[in-house]
């Protein structure tokens, strides 16, 4: 069981800021595939992975990152600064 967090427009499309997810996914990409299969709102949120960033246990990561032992995955749009 892990916490999955959604920020900004990802949260708006899915409708919740955080949820507990039980998954057998080996990577972040496989988790995304599981989430997409849930409902249309997840499919919409994860339609374009190039528009998303991911953090695994609060560290920026890639979608091919392994999930073994992970407690938290967060999805968010790229950040801008100035």
Chimera marker file (.cmm) of the C-alpha trace (Angstrom):
<marker_set name="trace">
<marker id="1" x="0.000" y="0.000" z="0.000" r="1" g="1" b="0" radius="0.5"/>
<marker id="2" x="1.377" y="3.422" z="-0.919" r="1" g="1" b="0" radius="0.5"/>
<marker id="3" x="0.223" y="7.020" z="-0.914" r="1" g="1" b="0" radius="0.5"/>
<marker id="4" x="-0.303" y="8.546" z="-4.346" r="1" g="1" b="0" radius="0.5"/>
<marker id="5" x="-0.436" y="12.352" z="-4.403" r="1" g="1" b="0" radius="0.5"/>
<marker id="6" x="-1.743" y="14.576" z="-7.185" r="1" g="1" b="0" radius="0.5"/>
<marker id="7" x="-0.930" y="18.270" z="-7.578" r="1" g="1" b="0" radius="0.5"/>
<marker id="8" x="-2.251" y="21.198" z="-9.653" r="1" g="1" b="0" radius="0.5"/>
<marker id="9" x="-4.288" y="20.227" z="-12.741" r="1" g="1" b="0" radius="0.5"/>
<marker id="10" x="-3.596" y="16.524" z="-12.132" r="1" g="1" b="0" radius="0.5"/>
<marker id="11" x="-5.501" y="16.820" z="-8.826" r="1" g="1" b="0" radius="0.5"/>
<marker id="12" x="-8.269" y="18.776" z="-10.556" r="1" g="1" b="0" radius="0.5"/>
<marker id="13" x="-8.760" y="16.101" z="-13.235" r="1" g="1" b="0" radius="0.5"/>
<marker id="14" x="-8.716" y="13.185" z="-10.815" r="1" g="1" b="0" radius="0.5"/>
<marker id="15" x="-10.728" y="14.967" z="-8.140" r="1" g="1" b="0" radius="0.5"/>
<marker id="16" x="-8.694" y="14.034" z="-5.066" r="1" g="1" b="0" radius="0.5"/>
<marker id="17" x="-5.369" y="15.325" z="-3.723" r="1" g="1" b="0" radius="0.5"/>
<marker id="18" x="-4.221" y="11.976" z="-2.292" r="1" g="1" b="0" radius="0.5"/>
<marker id="19" x="-5.229" y="8.348" z="-2.091" r="1" g="1" b="0" radius="0.5"/>
<marker id="20" x="-3.898" y="5.053" z="-0.792" r="1" g="1" b="0" radius="0.5"/>
<marker id="21" x="-3.267" y="2.599" z="-3.603" r="1" g="1" b="0" radius="0.5"/>
<marker id="22" x="-2.564" y="-1.094" z="-3.418" r="1" g="1" b="0" radius="0.5"/>
<marker id="23" x="-0.519" y="-2.057" z="-6.442" r="1" g="1" b="0" radius="0.5"/>
<marker id="24" x="1.574" y="-4.848" z="-7.810" r="1" g="1" b="0" radius="0.5"/>
<marker id="25" x="3.246" y="-2.468" z="-10.265" r="1" g="1" b="0" radius="0.5"/>
<marker id="26" x="7.006" y="-2.809" z="-10.533" r="1" g="1" b="0" radius="0.5"/>
<marker id="27" x="7.599" y="0.712" z="-11.911" r="1" g="1" b="0" radius="0.5"/>
<marker id="28" x="5.973" y="4.125" z="-11.896" r="1" g="1" b="0" radius="0.5"/>
<marker id="29" x="4.946" y="3.580" z="-15.545" r="1" g="1" b="0" radius="0.5"/>
<marker id="30" x="3.172" y="0.343" z="-14.610" r="1" g="1" b="0" radius="0.5"/>
<marker id="31" x="1.400" y="2.177" z="-11.763" r="1" g="1" b="0" radius="0.5"/>
<marker id="32" x="0.244" y="4.809" z="-14.257" r="1" g="1" b="0" radius="0.5"/>
<marker id="33" x="-1.124" y="2.036" z="-16.481" r="1" g="1" b="0" radius="0.5"/>
<marker id="34" x="-3.075" y="0.615" z="-13.520" r="1" g="1" b="0" radius="0.5"/>
<marker id="35" x="-4.449" y="4.053" z="-12.641" r="1" g="1" b="0" radius="0.5"/>
<marker id="36" x="-5.430" y="4.789" z="-16.257" r="1" g="1" b="0" radius="0.5"/>
<marker id="37" x="-7.450" y="1.579" z="-16.339" r="1" g="1" b="0" radius="0.5"/>
<marker id="38" x="-9.544" y="2.686" z="-13.330" r="1" g="1" b="0" radius="0.5"/>
<marker id="39" x="-11.712" y="5.422" z="-14.835" r="1" g="1" b="0" radius="0.5"/>
<marker id="40" x="-11.847" y="8.067" z="-17.549" r="1" g="1" b="0" radius="0.5"/>
<marker id="41" x="-10.708" y="10.796" z="-15.130" r="1" g="1" b="0" radius="0.5"/>
<marker id="42" x="-7.401" y="8.955" z="-14.579" r="1" g="1" b="0" radius="0.5"/>
<marker id="43" x="-7.024" y="8.378" z="-18.313" r="1" g="1" b="0" radius="0.5"/>
<marker id="44" x="-7.467" y="12.125" z="-18.847" r="1" g="1" b="0" radius="0.5"/>
<marker id="45" x="-4.952" y="13.022" z="-16.146" r="1" g="1" b="0" radius="0.5"/>
<marker id="46" x="-2.306" y="10.653" z="-17.500" r="1" g="1" b="0" radius="0.5"/>
<marker id="47" x="-2.996" y="11.113" z="-21.221" r="1" g="1" b="0" radius="0.5"/>
<marker id="48" x="0.294" y="12.924" z="-21.897" r="1" g="1" b="0" radius="0.5"/>
<marker id="49" x="3.126" y="11.773" z="-19.647" r="1" g="1" b="0" radius="0.5"/>
<marker id="50" x="5.485" y="14.303" z="-21.220" r="1" g="1" b="0" radius="0.5"/>
<marker id="51" x="3.397" y="16.958" z="-19.427" r="1" g="1" b="0" radius="0.5"/>
<marker id="52" x="3.974" y="15.320" z="-16.037" r="1" g="1" b="0" radius="0.5"/>
<marker id="53" x="6.743" y="14.924" z="-13.527" r="1" g="1" b="0" radius="0.5"/>
<marker id="54" x="6.948" y="12.325" z="-10.798" r="1" g="1" b="0" radius="0.5"/>
<marker id="55" x="8.547" y="12.133" z="-7.372" r="1" g="1" b="0" radius="0.5"/>
<marker id="56" x="9.161" y="8.855" z="-5.582" r="1" g="1" b="0" radius="0.5"/>
<marker id="57" x="9.470" y="9.187" z="-1.810" r="1" g="1" b="0" radius="0.5"/>
<marker id="58" x="9.879" y="12.956" z="-2.308" r="1" g="1" b="0" radius="0.5"/>
<marker id="59" x="12.721" y="12.740" z="-4.834" r="1" g="1" b="0" radius="0.5"/>
<marker id="60" x="12.326" y="13.648" z="-8.503" r="1" g="1" b="0" radius="0.5"/>
<marker id="61" x="12.354" y="10.497" z="-10.525" r="1" g="1" b="0" radius="0.5"/>
<marker id="62" x="11.584" y="8.928" z="-13.894" r="1" g="1" b="0" radius="0.5"/>
<marker id="63" x="8.593" y="6.888" z="-14.956" r="1" g="1" b="0" radius="0.5"/>
<marker id="64" x="10.810" y="3.794" z="-15.171" r="1" g="1" b="0" radius="0.5"/>
<marker id="65" x="11.735" y="4.088" z="-11.475" r="1" g="1" b="0" radius="0.5"/>
<marker id="66" x="11.155" y="0.903" z="-9.445" r="1" g="1" b="0" radius="0.5"/>
<marker id="67" x="8.439" y="0.908" z="-6.786" r="1" g="1" b="0" radius="0.5"/>
<marker id="68" x="9.746" y="-1.795" z="-4.475" r="1" g="1" b="0" radius="0.5"/>
<marker id="69" x="9.685" y="-0.427" z="-0.930" r="1" g="1" b="0" radius="0.5"/>
<marker id="70" x="8.261" y="2.933" z="-2.024" r="1" g="1" b="0" radius="0.5"/>
<marker id="71" x="5.819" y="4.631" z="0.340" r="1" g="1" b="0" radius="0.5"/>
<marker id="72" x="4.809" y="7.664" z="-1.729" r="1" g="1" b="0" radius="0.5"/>
<marker id="73" x="4.491" y="8.621" z="-5.389" r="1" g="1" b="0" radius="0.5"/>
<marker id="74" x="3.540" y="12.163" z="-6.404" r="1" g="1" b="0" radius="0.5"/>
<marker id="75" x="2.445" y="13.397" z="-9.835" r="1" g="1" b="0" radius="0.5"/>
<marker id="76" x="2.600" y="17.069" z="-10.836" r="1" g="1" b="0" radius="0.5"/>
<marker id="77" x="3.118" y="19.307" z="-13.868" r="1" g="1" b="0" radius="0.5"/>
<marker id="78" x="6.565" y="20.736" z="-14.571" r="1" g="1" b="0" radius="0.5"/>
<marker id="79" x="7.409" y="23.615" z="-12.281" r="1" g="1" b="0" radius="0.5"/>
<marker id="80" x="8.390" y="27.003" z="-13.558" r="1" g="1" b="0" radius="0.5"/>
<marker id="81" x="10.366" y="29.571" z="-11.691" r="1" g="1" b="0" radius="0.5"/>
<marker id="82" x="11.642" y="33.015" z="-12.105" r="1" g="1" b="0" radius="0.5"/>
<link id1="1" id2="2" r="1" g="1" b="0" radius="0.2"/>
<link id1="2" id2="3" r="1" g="1" b="0" radius="0.2"/>
<link id1="3" id2="4" r="1" g="1" b="0" radius="0.2"/>
<link id1="4" id2="5" r="1" g="1" b="0" radius="0.2"/>
<link id1="5" id2="6" r="1" g="1" b="0" radius="0.2"/>
<link id1="6" id2="7" r="1" g="1" b="0" radius="0.2"/>
<link id1="7" id2="8" r="1" g="1" b="0" radius="0.2"/>
<link id1="8" id2="9" r="1" g="1" b="0" radius="0.2"/>
<link id1="9" id2="10" r="1" g="1" b="0" radius="0.2"/>
<link id1="10" id2="11" r="1" g="1" b="0" radius="0.2"/>
<link id1="11" id2="12" r="1" g="1" b="0" radius="0.2"/>
<link id1="12" id2="13" r="1" g="1" b="0" radius="0.2"/>
<link id1="13" id2="14" r="1" g="1" b="0" radius="0.2"/>
<link id1="14" id2="15" r="1" g="1" b="0" radius="0.2"/>
<link id1="15" id2="16" r="1" g="1" b="0" radius="0.2"/>
<link id1="16" id2="17" r="1" g="1" b="0" radius="0.2"/>
<link id1="17" id2="18" r="1" g="1" b="0" radius="0.2"/>
<link id1="18" id2="19" r="1" g="1" b="0" radius="0.2"/>
<link id1="19" id2="20" r="1" g="1" b="0" radius="0.2"/>
<link id1="20" id2="21" r="1" g="1" b="0" radius="0.2"/>
<link id1="21" id2="22" r="1" g="1" b="0" radius="0.2"/>
<link id1="22" id2="23" r="1" g="1" b="0" radius="0.2"/>
<link id1="23" id2="24" r="1" g="1" b="0" radius="0.2"/>
<link id1="24" id2="25" r="1" g="1" b="0" radius="0.2"/>
<link id1="25" id2="26" r="1" g="1" b="0" radius="0.2"/>
<link id1="26" id2="27" r="1" g="1" b="0" radius="0.2"/>
<link id1="27" id2="28" r="1" g="1" b="0" radius="0.2"/>
<link id1="28" id2="29" r="1" g="1" b="0" radius="0.2"/>
<link id1="29" id2="30" r="1" g="1" b="0" radius="0.2"/>
<link id1="30" id2="31" r="1" g="1" b="0" radius="0.2"/>
<link id1="31" id2="32" r="1" g="1" b="0" radius="0.2"/>
<link id1="32" id2="33" r="1" g="1" b="0" radius="0.2"/>
<link id1="33" id2="34" r="1" g="1" b="0" radius="0.2"/>
<link id1="34" id2="35" r="1" g="1" b="0" radius="0.2"/>
<link id1="35" id2="36" r="1" g="1" b="0" radius="0.2"/>
<link id1="36" id2="37" r="1" g="1" b="0" radius="0.2"/>
<link id1="37" id2="38" r="1" g="1" b="0" radius="0.2"/>
<link id1="38" id2="39" r="1" g="1" b="0" radius="0.2"/>
<link id1="39" id2="40" r="1" g="1" b="0" radius="0.2"/>
<link id1="40" id2="41" r="1" g="1" b="0" radius="0.2"/>
<link id1="41" id2="42" r="1" g="1" b="0" radius="0.2"/>
<link id1="42" id2="43" r="1" g="1" b="0" radius="0.2"/>
<link id1="43" id2="44" r="1" g="1" b="0" radius="0.2"/>
<link id1="44" id2="45" r="1" g="1" b="0" radius="0.2"/>
<link id1="45" id2="46" r="1" g="1" b="0" radius="0.2"/>
<link id1="46" id2="47" r="1" g="1" b="0" radius="0.2"/>
<link id1="47" id2="48" r="1" g="1" b="0" radius="0.2"/>
<link id1="48" id2="49" r="1" g="1" b="0" radius="0.2"/>
<link id1="49" id2="50" r="1" g="1" b="0" radius="0.2"/>
<link id1="50" id2="51" r="1" g="1" b="0" radius="0.2"/>
<link id1="51" id2="52" r="1" g="1" b="0" radius="0.2"/>
<link id1="52" id2="53" r="1" g="1" b="0" radius="0.2"/>
<link id1="53" id2="54" r="1" g="1" b="0" radius="0.2"/>
<link id1="54" id2="55" r="1" g="1" b="0" radius="0.2"/>
<link id1="55" id2="56" r="1" g="1" b="0" radius="0.2"/>
<link id1="56" id2="57" r="1" g="1" b="0" radius="0.2"/>
<link id1="57" id2="58" r="1" g="1" b="0" radius="0.2"/>
<link id1="58" id2="59" r="1" g="1" b="0" radius="0.2"/>
<link id1="59" id2="60" r="1" g="1" b="0" radius="0.2"/>
<link id1="60" id2="61" r="1" g="1" b="0" radius="0.2"/>
<link id1="61" id2="62" r="1" g="1" b="0" radius="0.2"/>
<link id1="62" id2="63" r="1" g="1" b="0" radius="0.2"/>
<link id1="63" id2="64" r="1" g="1" b="0" radius="0.2"/>
<link id1="64" id2="65" r="1" g="1" b="0" radius="0.2"/>
<link id1="65" id2="66" r="1" g="1" b="0" radius="0.2"/>
<link id1="66" id2="67" r="1" g="1" b="0" radius="0.2"/>
<link id1="67" id2="68" r="1" g="1" b="0" radius="0.2"/>
<link id1="68" id2="69" r="1" g="1" b="0" radius="0.2"/>
<link id1="69" id2="70" r="1" g="1" b="0" radius="0.2"/>
<link id1="70" id2="71" r="1" g="1" b="0" radius="0.2"/>
<link id1="71" id2="72" r="1" g="1" b="0" radius="0.2"/>
<link id1="72" id2="73" r="1" g="1" b="0" radius="0.2"/>
<link id1="73" id2="74" r="1" g="1" b="0" radius="0.2"/>
<link id1="74" id2="75" r="1" g="1" b="0" radius="0.2"/>
<link id1="75" id2="76" r="1" g="1" b="0" radius="0.2"/>
<link id1="76" id2="77" r="1" g="1" b="0" radius="0.2"/>
<link id1="77" id2="78" r="1" g="1" b="0" radius="0.2"/>
<link id1="78" id2="79" r="1" g="1" b="0" radius="0.2"/>
<link id1="79" id2="80" r="1" g="1" b="0" radius="0.2"/>
<link id1="80" id2="81" r="1" g="1" b="0" radius="0.2"/>
<link id1="81" id2="82" r="1" g="1" b="0" radius="0.2"/>
</marker_set>
